[in-house]
Amino acid sequence: MDFASPPKRSTGESIVPMINVVFLLLIFFLMTSEIKPPEPFETTLPAASALGVPESELTLHVSTQAQVRFEDFAGDTAWARLGGRLDPQTAVKLRIDAELPAPDLAKVLRRLAPLGAGSVEIVAVPQ
């Protein structure tokens, strides 16, 4: 009879710590990322030579046909919602299409004035 202890099997490295690190990284990136909602319609932004960084959080989207969108609202509802969020210190960020005719842009700006917008920032791309 052989009473010798059986040979020990070599144990591989545990994968559990690596899985823990991956899940911690996943949670970190999910908590720190900002998910941007999709644009309501395709716009080609106008080009400008001098650009600043738009600081406003209120974005009004205007299409080539002068359709207006604010958050998830369109038309008169969008204007009403935007008007409810404005005060004289609040700026409005305009994302207009480069093909928007100037008279239509003037109508949008005239409609913004009585709502109480403090200033208007037009988003553009570098020239």
N, CA, C and O atoms as a DFTB+ gen file, in Angstrom:
508 C
 N C O
     1  1       0.805      -1.169       0.000
     2  2       0.000       0.000       0.000
     3  2       0.861       1.250       0.000
     4  3       1.925       1.329       0.616
     5  1       0.319       2.242      -0.748
     6  2       1.042       3.511      -0.893
     7  2       0.298       4.581      -0.098
     8  3      -0.776       5.025      -0.502
     9  1       0.876       4.997       1.042
    10  2       0.250       6.012       1.872
    11  2       0.812       7.413       1.651
    12  3       0.583       8.308       2.466
    13  1       1.519       7.604       0.596
    14  2       2.108       8.918       0.308
    15  2       0.990       9.888      -0.089
    16  3      -0.014       9.492      -0.682
    17  1       1.183      11.142       0.243
    18  2       0.160      12.128      -0.096
    19  2       0.148      12.348      -1.609
    20  3       1.197      12.328      -2.253
    21  1      -1.040      12.558      -2.168
    22  2      -1.124      12.739      -3.621
    23  2      -0.422      14.038      -4.034
    24  3      -0.363      14.999      -3.266
    25  1       0.100      14.046      -5.245
    26  2       0.786      15.263      -5.696
    27  2      -0.200      16.439      -5.778
    28  3      -1.356      16.264      -6.164
    29  1       0.267      17.626      -5.413
    30  2      -0.593      18.805      -5.439
    31  2      -0.740      19.317      -6.862
    32  3       0.221      19.373      -7.629
    33  1      -1.953      19.685      -7.186
    34  2      -2.200      20.283      -8.499
    35  2      -1.820      21.755      -8.436
    36  3      -1.995      22.413      -7.411
    37  1      -1.305      22.253      -9.537
    38  2      -0.967      23.678      -9.555
    39  2      -2.268      24.460      -9.771
    40  3      -3.049      24.160     -10.673
    41  1      -2.474      25.455      -8.932
    42  2      -3.682      26.255      -9.069
    43  2      -3.362      27.455      -9.952
    44  3      -2.345      28.126      -9.772
    45  1      -4.243      27.709     -10.902
    46  2      -4.058      28.868     -11.779
    47  2      -4.386      30.153     -11.029
    48  3      -4.962      30.126      -9.941
    49  1      -4.020      31.245     -11.614
    50  2      -4.309      32.523     -10.972
    51  2      -5.812      32.783     -11.040
    52  3      -6.477      32.427     -12.013
    53  1      -6.322      33.402     -10.003
    54  2      -7.745      33.693      -9.928
    55  2      -8.080      34.889     -10.825
    56  3      -7.346      35.876     -10.866
    57  1      -9.176      34.781     -11.524
    58  2      -9.613      35.861     -12.414
    59  2     -10.571      36.824     -11.707
    60  3     -10.936      37.855     -12.272
    61  1     -10.975      36.501     -10.495
    62  2     -11.939      37.308      -9.756
    63  2     -11.444      38.739      -9.516
    64  3     -12.230      39.667      -9.710
    65  1     -10.196      38.975      -9.109
    66  2      -9.766      40.373      -8.926
    67  2      -9.836      41.194     -10.216
    68  3     -10.177      42.377     -10.182
    69  1      -9.515      40.574     -11.343
    70  2      -9.587      41.300     -12.604
    71  2     -11.042      41.660     -12.938
    72  3     -11.312      42.757     -13.426
    73  1     -11.958      40.757     -12.680
    74  2     -13.375      41.032     -12.924
    75  2     -13.845      42.162     -12.011
    76  3     -14.613      43.025     -12.435
    77  1     -13.392      42.160     -10.772
    78  2     -13.759      43.236      -9.849
    79  2     -13.278      44.591     -10.359
    80  3     -14.017      45.574     -10.304
    81  1     -12.053      44.646     -10.851
    82  2     -11.509      45.904     -11.370
    83  2     -12.297      46.364     -12.586
    84  3     -12.591      47.553     -12.713
    85  1     -12.641      45.457     -13.474
    86  2     -13.405      45.810     -14.671
    87  2     -14.764      46.381     -14.285
    88  3     -15.191      47.384     -14.857
    89  1     -15.444      45.770     -13.337
    90  2     -16.740      46.282     -12.915
    91  2     -16.618      47.632     -12.216
    92  3     -17.479      48.495     -12.390
    93  1     -15.559      47.826     -11.427
    94  2     -15.348      49.125     -10.798
    95  2     -15.097      50.208     -11.842
    96  3     -15.609      51.320     -11.712
    97  1     -14.316      49.897     -12.875
    98  2     -14.090      50.859     -13.951
    99  2     -15.378      51.147     -14.703
   100  3     -15.649      52.298     -15.043
   101  1     -16.165      50.133     -14.963
   102  2     -17.439      50.322     -15.645
   103  2     -18.360      51.238     -14.838
   104  3     -18.973      52.150     -15.394
   105  1     -18.456      51.001     -13.556
   106  2     -19.287      51.842     -12.698
   107  2     -18.755      53.268     -12.669
   108  3     -19.537      54.219     -12.696
   109  1     -17.430      53.430     -12.613
   110  2     -16.828      54.765     -12.599
   111  2     -17.184      55.532     -13.870
   112  3     -17.598      56.689     -13.797
   113  1     -17.027      54.900     -15.031
   114  2     -17.304      55.596     -16.287
   115  2     -18.797      55.880     -16.465
   116  3     -19.166      56.903     -17.042
   117  1     -19.644      54.997     -15.982
   118  2     -21.086      55.257     -16.060
   119  2     -21.496      56.423     -15.164
   120  3     -22.378      57.203     -15.524
   121  1     -20.866      56.542     -14.012
   122  2     -21.226      57.606     -13.079
   123  2     -20.670      58.960     -13.511
   124  3     -21.277      59.988     -13.213
   125  1     -19.541      58.989     -14.199
   126  2     -18.915      60.269     -14.547
   127  2     -19.229      60.747     -15.956
   128  3     -18.905      61.886     -16.293
   129  1     -19.835      59.936     -16.776
   130  2     -20.106      60.351     -18.151
   131  2     -21.415      61.133     -18.226
   132  3     -22.300      60.985     -17.385
   133  1     -21.508      61.960     -19.247
   134  2     -22.730      62.709     -19.519
   135  2     -23.286      62.210     -20.844
   136  3     -22.606      62.236     -21.870
   137  1     -24.513      61.764     -20.806
   138  2     -25.128      61.253     -22.021
   139  2     -25.860      62.402     -22.689
   140  3     -26.777      62.990     -22.115
   141  1     -25.448      62.713     -23.899
   142  2     -26.026      63.832     -24.640
   143  2     -27.183      63.316     -25.493
   144  3     -27.021      62.349     -26.237
   145  1     -28.341      63.951     -25.391
   146  2     -29.460      63.502     -26.219
   147  2     -29.189      63.814     -27.692
   148  3     -28.460      64.757     -27.999
   149  1     -29.758      63.044     -28.586
   150  2     -29.521      63.301     -30.014
   151  2     -30.149      64.618     -30.458
   152  3     -31.118      65.092     -29.864
   153  1     -29.588      65.193     -31.497
   154  2     -30.122      66.426     -32.062
   155  2     -31.501      66.148     -32.650
   156  3     -31.716      65.078     -33.219
   157  1     -32.445      67.091     -32.528
   158  2     -33.790      66.839     -33.042
   159  2     -33.846      66.735     -34.561
   160  3     -34.699      66.030     -35.100
   161  1     -32.950      67.425     -35.256
   162  2     -32.860      67.307     -36.706
   163  2     -31.445      67.688     -37.128
   164  3     -30.722      68.369     -36.400
   165  1     -31.069      67.235     -38.313
   166  2     -29.720      67.507     -38.827
   167  2     -29.562      68.997     -39.109
   168  3     -30.411      69.605     -39.760
   169  1     -28.489      69.571     -38.624
   170  2     -28.195      70.972     -38.911
   171  2     -26.746      71.097     -39.348
   172  3     -25.855      70.442     -38.807
   173  1     -26.533      71.938     -40.324
   174  2     -25.187      72.308     -40.738
   175  2     -24.926      73.665     -40.106
   176  3     -25.538      74.665     -40.481
   177  1     -24.017      73.692     -39.148
   178  2     -23.775      74.927     -38.413
   179  2     -23.073      75.957     -39.287
   180  3     -22.273      75.582     -40.145
   181  1     -23.348      77.249     -39.094
   182  2     -22.659      78.289     -39.858
   183  2     -21.193      78.373     -39.432
   184  3     -20.831      77.961     -38.330
   185  1     -20.361      78.908     -40.317
   186  2     -18.937      79.070     -40.026
   187  2     -18.685      80.493     -39.554
   188  3     -19.328      81.436     -40.015
   189  1     -17.740      80.637     -38.625
   190  2     -17.382      81.962     -38.109
   191  2     -15.883      81.996     -37.852
   192  3     -15.270      80.973     -37.549
   193  1     -15.301      83.186     -37.978
   194  2     -13.856      83.301     -37.777
   195  2     -13.507      83.474     -36.301
   196  3     -12.489      82.946     -35.855
   197  1     -14.309      84.184     -35.542
   198  2     -14.048      84.388     -34.119
   199  2     -15.079      83.603     -33.322
   200  3     -16.278      83.876     -33.389
   201  1     -14.593      82.626     -32.569
   202  2     -15.510      81.768     -31.823
   203  2     -15.271      81.895     -30.331
   204  3     -14.131      81.986     -29.875
   205  1     -16.346      81.898     -29.587
   206  2     -16.290      81.786     -28.140
   207  2     -16.943      80.474     -27.762
   208  3     -17.518      79.790     -28.609
   209  1     -16.858      80.132     -26.524
   210  2     -17.483      78.901     -26.056
   211  2     -18.878      79.246     -25.536
   212  3     -19.006      80.022     -24.590
   213  1     -19.936      78.671     -26.149
   214  2     -21.284      78.948     -25.640
   215  2     -21.428      78.416     -24.224
   216  3     -21.071      77.270     -23.948
   217  1     -21.950      79.246     -23.325
   218  2     -22.043      78.867     -21.924
   219  2     -23.458      78.504     -21.499
   220  3     -23.650      77.936     -20.424
   221  1     -24.440      78.817     -22.314
   222  2     -25.826      78.595     -21.924
   223  2     -26.176      77.115     -21.931
   224  3     -25.654      76.336     -22.728
   225  1     -27.068      76.750     -21.026
   226  2     -27.564      75.378     -20.987
   227  2     -28.885      75.231     -21.733
   228  3     -29.316      74.113     -22.016
   229  1     -29.531      76.351     -22.055
   230  2     -30.793      76.326     -22.778
   231  2     -30.500      76.402     -24.269
   232  3     -29.999      77.418     -24.752
   233  1     -30.808      75.342     -24.997
   234  2     -30.508      75.280     -26.422
   235  2     -31.794      75.260     -27.223
   236  3     -32.657      74.406     -27.017
   237  1     -31.915      76.209     -28.136
   238  2     -33.053      76.278     -29.055
   239  2     -32.547      75.862     -30.431
   240  3     -31.631      76.483     -30.972
   241  1     -33.139      74.816     -30.997
   242  2     -32.752      74.305     -32.314
   243  2     -33.676      74.899     -33.367
   244  3     -34.896      74.905     -33.204
   245  1     -33.082      75.401     -34.456
   246  2     -33.873      75.986     -35.545
   247  2     -33.420      75.327     -36.851
   248  3     -32.235      75.350     -37.184
   249  1     -34.368      74.742     -37.585
   250  2     -34.041      74.052     -38.828
   251  2     -34.036      75.027     -40.007
   252  3     -34.304      76.217     -39.847
   253  1     -33.729      74.504     -41.182
   254  2     -33.722      75.314     -42.409
   255  2     -35.102      75.883     -42.706
   256  3     -35.214      76.984     -43.245
   257  1     -36.152      75.148     -42.362
   258  2     -37.524      75.601     -42.594
   259  2     -38.061      76.403     -41.412
   260  3     -39.270      76.616     -41.319
   261  1     -37.195      76.852     -40.511
   262  2     -37.538      77.645     -39.328
   263  2     -38.397      76.857     -38.342
   264  3     -39.164      77.451     -37.584
   265  1     -38.278      75.536     -38.341
   266  2     -38.939      74.728     -37.322
   267  2     -38.133      74.871     -36.033
   268  3     -36.903      74.834     -36.057
   269  1     -38.824      75.033     -34.923
   270  2     -38.168      75.295     -33.650
   271  2     -38.378      74.107     -32.722
   272  3     -39.481      73.570     -32.618
   273  1     -37.290      73.699     -32.040
   274  2     -37.358      72.627     -31.040
   275  2     -36.611      73.080     -29.795
   276  3     -35.515      73.634     -29.878
   277  1     -37.221      72.834     -28.638
   278  2     -36.571      73.073     -27.354
   279  2     -36.815      71.851     -26.495
   280  3     -37.961      71.483     -26.238
   281  1     -35.745      71.223     -26.053
   282  2     -35.799      69.961     -25.332
   283  2     -36.586      68.962     -26.174
   284  3     -36.172      68.657     -27.293
   285  1     -37.711      68.442     -25.674
   286  2     -38.507      67.473     -26.439
   287  2     -39.745      68.107     -27.050
   288  3     -40.653      67.398     -27.483
   289  1     -39.793      69.417     -27.092
   290  2     -40.997      70.115     -27.533
   291  2     -40.752      70.839     -28.847
   292  3     -39.631      71.250     -29.145
   293  1     -41.823      70.991     -29.633
   294  2     -41.718      71.652     -30.932
   295  2     -42.778      72.739     -31.030
   296  3     -43.791      72.713     -30.331
   297  1     -42.516      73.701     -31.922
   298  2     -43.496      74.732     -32.234
   299  2     -43.816      75.636     -31.057
   300  3     -42.923      76.037     -30.311
   301  1     -45.106      75.959     -30.893
   302  2     -45.548      76.874     -29.846
   303  2     -45.287      76.323     -28.441
   304  3     -45.029      77.083     -27.508
   305  1     -45.355      75.014     -28.300
   306  2     -45.058      74.406     -26.996
   307  2     -43.603      74.648     -26.616
   308  3     -43.297      74.902     -25.452
   309  1     -42.705      74.568     -27.598
   310  2     -41.288      74.827     -27.330
   311  2     -41.081      76.269     -26.878
   312  3     -40.318      76.528     -25.947
   313  1     -41.766      77.214     -27.544
   314  2     -41.649      78.615     -27.147
   315  2     -42.169      78.816     -25.727
   316  3     -41.557      79.539     -24.941
   317  1     -43.285      78.187     -25.396
   318  2     -43.857      78.337     -24.056
   319  2     -42.914      77.765     -22.993
   320  3     -42.699      78.386     -21.952
   321  1     -42.355      76.585     -23.256
   322  2     -41.427      75.967     -22.298
   323  2     -40.175      76.804     -22.125
   324  3     -39.689      76.986     -21.008
   325  1     -39.650      77.317     -23.238
   326  2     -38.458      78.158     -23.165
   327  2     -38.758      79.438     -22.391
   328  3     -37.952      79.867     -21.566
   329  1     -39.897      80.041     -22.650
   330  2     -40.274      81.263     -21.945
   331  2     -40.400      81.066     -20.450
   332  3     -40.116      81.979     -19.675
   333  1     -40.825      79.879     -20.036
   334  2     -40.938      79.585     -18.614
   335  2     -39.607      79.426     -17.915
   336  3     -39.554      79.468     -16.686
   337  1     -38.542      79.246     -18.651
   338  2     -37.218      79.018     -18.061
   339  2     -36.301      80.228     -18.165
   340  3     -35.171      80.185     -17.680
   341  1     -36.768      81.309     -18.789
   342  2     -35.907      82.467     -19.036
   343  2     -36.061      83.537     -17.973
   344  3     -37.127      83.716     -17.385
   345  1     -34.954      84.249     -17.743
   346  2     -34.960      85.477     -16.954
   347  2     -33.903      86.396     -17.573
   348  3     -33.150      85.945     -18.436
   349  1     -33.820      87.658     -17.167
   350  2     -32.898      88.600     -17.813
   351  2     -31.415      88.208     -17.750
   352  3     -30.619      88.720     -18.536
   353  1     -31.032      87.318     -16.839
   354  2     -29.638      86.894     -16.757
   355  2     -29.372      85.618     -17.560
   356  3     -28.224      85.183     -17.646
   357  1     -30.378      85.028     -18.133
   358  2     -30.233      83.757     -18.840
   359  2     -29.931      83.983     -20.308
   360  3     -30.575      84.789     -20.980
   361  1     -28.934      83.251     -20.788
   362  2     -28.602      83.285     -22.214
   363  2     -29.251      82.086     -22.895
   364  3     -29.479      81.049     -22.272
   365  1     -29.539      82.242     -24.163
   366  2     -30.104      81.159     -24.967
   367  2     -29.087      80.804     -26.042
   368  3     -28.571      81.679     -26.737
   369  1     -28.805      79.508     -26.170
   370  2     -27.900      79.024     -27.202
   371  2     -28.735      78.632     -28.416
   372  3     -29.609      77.771     -28.310
   373  1     -28.477      79.254     -29.570
   374  2     -29.198      78.950     -30.811
   375  2     -28.357      78.025     -31.678
   376  3     -27.228      78.360     -32.038
   377  1     -28.900      76.868     -32.012
   378  2     -28.271      75.971     -32.990
   379  2     -29.092      76.106     -34.261
   380  3     -30.112      75.439     -34.438
   381  1     -28.626      76.981     -35.139
   382  2     -29.357      77.243     -36.376
   383  2     -28.659      76.548     -37.531
   384  3     -27.461      76.274     -37.477
   385  1     -29.415      76.272     -38.561
   386  2     -28.851      75.709     -39.779
   387  2     -28.243      76.837     -40.599
   388  3     -28.791      77.938     -40.649
   389  1     -27.127      76.569     -41.232
   390  2     -26.449      77.590     -42.032
   391  2     -27.303      78.042     -43.207
   392  3     -27.110      79.146     -43.717
   393  1     -28.234      77.219     -43.644
   394  2     -29.093      77.540     -44.777
   395  2     -30.360      78.292     -44.368
   396  3     -31.198      78.597     -45.217
   397  1     -30.508      78.593     -43.072
   398  2     -31.679      79.318     -42.603
   399  2     -31.653      80.738     -43.164
   400  3     -30.680      81.463     -42.958
   401  1     -32.714      81.146     -43.872
   402  2     -32.741      82.511     -44.414
   403  2     -32.709      83.560     -43.297
   404  3     -33.254      83.346     -42.214
   405  1     -32.068      84.685     -43.576
   406  2     -31.916      85.755     -42.588
   407  2     -33.265      86.282     -42.082
   408  3     -33.380      86.554     -40.887
   409  1     -34.294      86.440     -42.931
   410  2     -35.586      86.900     -42.391
   411  2     -36.180      85.924     -41.370
   412  3     -36.821      86.344     -40.407
   413  1     -35.965      84.624     -41.583
   414  2     -36.470      83.644     -40.614
   415  2     -35.698      83.726     -39.303
   416  3     -36.283      83.584     -38.230
   417  1     -34.384      83.954     -39.380
   418  2     -33.591      84.140     -38.170
   419  2     -34.053      85.393     -37.427
   420  3     -34.130      85.391     -36.198
   421  1     -34.359      86.453     -38.159
   422  2     -34.845      87.681     -37.529
   423  2     -36.174      87.434     -36.814
   424  3     -36.413      87.993     -35.744
   425  1     -37.048      86.594     -37.402
   426  2     -38.318      86.269     -36.748
   427  2     -38.085      85.514     -35.439
   428  3     -38.760      85.757     -34.439
   429  1     -37.111      84.591     -35.464
   430  2     -36.789      83.837     -34.246
   431  2     -36.274      84.784     -33.173
   432  3     -36.678      84.687     -32.014
   433  1     -35.384      85.698     -33.549
   434  2     -34.833      86.642     -32.577
   435  2     -35.908      87.587     -32.045
   436  3     -35.904      87.920     -30.860
   437  1     -36.831      88.025     -32.910
   438  2     -37.930      88.882     -32.457
   439  2     -38.845      88.134     -31.491
   440  3     -39.399      88.729     -30.566
   441  1     -38.996      86.859     -31.703
   442  2     -39.857      86.075     -30.809
   443  2     -39.163      85.812     -29.471
   444  3     -39.835      85.652     -28.453
   445  1     -37.823      85.767     -29.459
   446  2     -37.086      85.565     -28.217
   447  2     -37.110      86.802     -27.323
   448  3     -37.110      86.683     -26.098
   449  1     -37.128      87.980     -27.927
   450  2     -37.022      89.227     -27.163
   451  2     -38.102      89.372     -26.091
   452  3     -37.756      89.652     -24.944
   453  1     -39.384      89.199     -26.397
   454  2     -40.393      89.383     -25.345
   455  2     -40.396      88.269     -24.291
   456  3     -40.990      88.433     -23.225
   457  1     -39.740      87.139     -24.577
   458  2     -39.697      86.056     -23.592
   459  2     -38.748      86.372     -22.442
   460  3     -38.806      85.734     -21.391
   461  1     -37.867      87.366     -22.643
   462  2     -36.978      87.779     -21.557
   463  2     -35.598      87.182     -21.599
   464  3     -34.948      87.091     -20.557
   465  1     -35.117      86.767     -22.759
   466  2     -33.763      86.222     -22.852
   467  2     -32.746      87.324     -22.594
   468  3     -32.849      88.414     -23.157
   469  1     -31.760      87.042     -21.740
   470  2     -30.729      88.019     -21.443
   471  2     -29.796      88.239     -22.618
   472  3     -29.423      89.374     -22.913
   473  1     -29.416      87.165     -23.290
   474  2     -28.552      87.251     -24.467
   475  2     -28.754      86.001     -25.312
   476  3     -29.366      85.026     -24.878
   477  1     -28.221      86.056     -26.533
   478  2     -28.339      84.946     -27.476
   479  2     -26.941      84.570     -27.942
   480  3     -26.159      85.438     -28.328
   481  1     -26.627      83.289     -27.908
   482  2     -25.360      82.769     -28.398
   483  2     -25.644      81.856     -29.577
   484  3     -26.369      80.871     -29.440
   485  1     -25.075      82.174     -30.743
   486  2     -25.274      81.336     -31.922
   487  2     -24.094      80.368     -32.018
   488  3     -22.937      80.790     -32.015
   489  1     -24.383      79.103     -32.100
   490  2     -23.347      78.079     -32.192
   491  2     -22.832      78.037     -33.630
   492  3     -23.622      77.997     -34.573
   493  1     -21.504      78.048     -33.797
   494  2     -20.893      78.026     -35.124
   495  2     -19.669      77.125     -35.098
   496  3     -19.191      76.733     -34.034
   497  1     -19.174      76.804     -36.281
   498  2     -17.953      76.013     -36.418
   499  2     -16.834      76.929     -36.899
   500  3     -17.115      77.950     -37.527
   501  1     -15.581      76.599     -36.627
   502  2     -14.489      77.468     -37.087
   503  2     -14.399      77.503     -38.607
   504  3     -14.674      76.520     -39.295
   505  1     -14.009      78.654     -39.098
   506  2     -13.889      78.843     -40.548
   507  2     -12.611      78.264     -41.073
   508  3     -12.348      78.335     -42.274
